[in-house]
Amino acid sequence: MTGGRDGGAGAPTAKYRALLAAVIAAIVAVSATIYVGVSSDLYGDGTRDRDTLADGRGGHRNPAAPASTGTWVSSWAASPVGGEPGTEMTGLANRSLRNVVHTSVGGTAARITLSNLYGQSPLTISHASIALSAGRGGAAALADTMRQVTFRGRTGVVIPAGGQVTSDAVRIAVPHDGDVLVTTYSPTGSGPVTRHTYARQTSYAAVGEHTEDTTGAVYTEESAFWRYLTGLDVLSRDSEGTVVALGDSLTDGSTSTVGANNRWPDILSDRLREAAAAGRDVPRYSVVNGGISGNRVLADGLGRPAENPSALKRFDRDVLGRTHVKVLVVDLGINDILRDPDLADPDAIVGGLKTLVDRAHARGLKVVGATLMPFGGHRGHTDAREAVRQRINAEIRAGRVFDAVVDFDRALRDPYDPRRLRPLYDSGDHLHPSDRGYTRMAEVFDLNDLKGGAPARL
């Protein structure tokens, strides 16, 4: 009896256990599929596994290994401006291009973004590398820092015309306030070559595939612009967000000393880091440059796609497209005044600035805006244009445009002739600041204005 009851009860129990095990296995399998599906396209840009850490030799670490801690932020950025003249038919085939870029913050890993925005055909990058510079501004690399860059685990990538791609993450100790070398090689022609025109930094090129050359001896060609490279992100333990400075040549650093990293966003980044190190209650943010010389709020340049696109047109890519953006700083409007064939409409310019603010607020970004600096003595200055500048500045100072205001005009104008830059801050063309002027722009920036987010919607 007892044995019979045990046998009778035991058979159904085994079935139930088997059924339960099958159900649990199915649930685990479905959960794993959902997890992989979500994580593989987390960014929604078609780039899979952007945060997977490569080992620098084309391989990837075990995905089950503990994830590195930190926050992905933009450490350096440059906005694509147009196609390089003379590269329309052949591009730069069989050339290694070594871009020298300066970091805002450091990290334990890095990834790069390459652009073929102005290319008319697919761009093949067969090899790419990243390394720390052996000496500020040179083409030589610290040998033990040289890393191969991969794209979805492969050494090469094809970027469609008009497109861009972000690499896999590479383990590399990137310092703050340091120079990084990013090198790409294209075996075949693809033009025009997408570039940022006024880098104020010397980069290099060499014939042949030399992406992992560390001596720099083969890099005999110099260039005054950045090619293909538009972003360097780092996995940072010290930074929790990114500030984007959207502007024109006054942000791009035109007339600043080449290789000195004396654009005002560079110096603002230094101030933030130094204040945090001193224990001040300031945001731990990186600062990246979104300036394009000649840029306007409202009007695009010529071409399709437009070269030097307006701030309104490039906003999604050059602001919202940056990594972990928290704050936007806007210094725009002078070129809208100077380049209008008729007299510029101040209401239209202010309206364009307000549109930028609205779009930033929709993404939770705080917006700090700058007053327009004087340009008296410049060949384009007239009393009528001066009146337009004053009207725009009055709106900005009244708090009707931005969440906070940095008064570059008041800080740099000549107290004896407020229509002009103070001579100490004038590069000599009566429009662009000197190195001391750019430094002054960063010095008058109230770091507390970078705190907080977009105002709450009523």
Secondary structure, 3 states (H helix, E strand, C coil): CHHHHHHHHHHHHHHHHHHHHHHHHHHHHHHHHHHHHHHHCCCCCCCCCCCCEECCCCCECCCCCCCCCCEEEEEEECCCCEECCCCCCCCCCCEEEEEEEECCCCEEEEEEEEECCCCCCCEEECEEEEEEECCCCCCCECHHHCEECCECCECCEEECCCCEEECCEEEEEECCCCEEEEEEEECCCCCCCEEECCCCCCEEEEECCCCCCCCCCCCCEEECCEECEEEEEEEECCCCEEEEEEECHHHHCCCCCCCCCCCHHHHHHHHHHHHHHCCCCCCCEEEEEEECCCCCCCCCCCCCCCCCCCHHHHHHHHHHCCCCEEEEEEECCHHHHHCCCCCCCHHHHHHHHHHHHHHHHHCCCEEEEECCCCCCCCCCCCHHHHHHHHHHHHHHHCCCCCCEEECHHHHHEECCEEEEECHHHECCCCCCECHHHHHHHHHCCCHHHHCCCCCCCC
